[in-house]
Amino acid sequence: MKKWLATCVLTLLVAAKLLAVSYCPGCNFRLSEGAFQCPKCLRMVKWPYTPARSEKARVIVRTGKDAFIRHPRSQNRAWKSAANAGGDLSGQIGSWGFVTGLRYLICFDVPRAFAEAGLNLSEFRLRQAKLRLVIADRNINQQVPVRVYPLTRPFLEGNNRFHIRRRKADGCNWEFSAPLLSWHIPGGDYLESLSAPGILGLNSKHEVFIDVTEIFAMRFAELKTTGVWNDPGLIIMRDHQIPSSCTFLSIYSLETKPRGQQVISPQLFLY
């Protein structure tokens, strides 16, 4: 009997150890227990502390994946349209060579945020959802009207960075959602009938809140119907329907570390 109990305890300990094994969401590198940053790609995988809330909400989502892509007319010598900027600390949204040529893709890890908050995702009743972006430009001398659309196809983040050229693409770009897997429509597959408007740089403010309630209400409705959380992410681009002589503004990405207690990376607030 004692031998059997010892075997059971050992099995449970081994199983617990296996469950504790985690991998980097960016490069799939095996992480040591309690790691805050991936030693291979230097991606932050866990918050070293709980940052102060910039706004009250039931759940705040701060993790996920993102990438900046650009139209062939928007490319330059330092950054080609065949590459992405999944590893950059900041990137541009707006117009350059093409009206909606500079786009931003982001997918928040909502299930992980609910698990960390100890809440049941399937039982959550959404009242409001807001997306917070922080502008990285020091001086804001223009306003960029933008639209947020729900993606209909997932994307691979990649870890390319501006000014660093790689012969082999490792993530999404204007033509491909992942290597060898093209978008149905170049620039990203998204639902045009559902969107959320916003203005970057309004009143020269460095942060902007965009109401994305309708988009996430659709995701939660799908969860209720199918029992599966299916969210390929969001795509943010210049709103071409609003006449403007603006070019672009830069925003911080999910790769950006907080400044002390101040979070400057994108956040999703769920109420």
QUISUL-V337751 format. One line per field, one symbol per residue. ss: DSSP state (2 for helix, 1 for strand, 0 for the rest). phi: phi as a letter, one per 30 degrees, with the letter a starting at -180 (. if undefined). psi: psi as a letter, one per 20 degrees, with the letter a starting at -180 (. if undefined). Layout:
# QUISUL-V337751
ss=???
phi=???
psi=???
This chain:
# QUISUL-V337751
ss=0222222222222222222201100000011000001000000100000000000000111001111111022200000000000000011111000000011111110222222220002220000011111110000000011111111000000000100100000000000111001100000001111111111102220011111022222222222222000000011111000000000111110000001001000011110
phi=.ddddddddddddddddddddbbdddbiddcddidcbdddciddcaddacddddadadbccbclbaacbbdedcdbddbcddccbdcddaacbkcaiaecdcbbcbbdddeddddddicdddcdcdcabbccbcddddcccaccdbbccddcbdbcdibdbeiccbdcdbadadcbdaeibdddbejjcbdddbabdabdidhiddbbccdceddddddddddddcibdbbdkbbcbddddcdacdcabcbdcdddddciccdcdebcccc
psi=ghggggggggghggghhhhiprqpigjkppqqpjphqpigijppiqpiroqqpiqprgpppirbqrqprqqhijrahhoqiirrmijqhrrqpbpohqgkhoqpppoqmghghhghikqogiipophqppppqppipgpojrpoprppqpqiprqpgrkqqpiopqhpqjarahhphrpjoqqhppipprohiprpqropjpkkqiqpppokghghhgghhhghghjponniaqpprpoiiopqjrerqqqqriipqqndjppirqqppp.
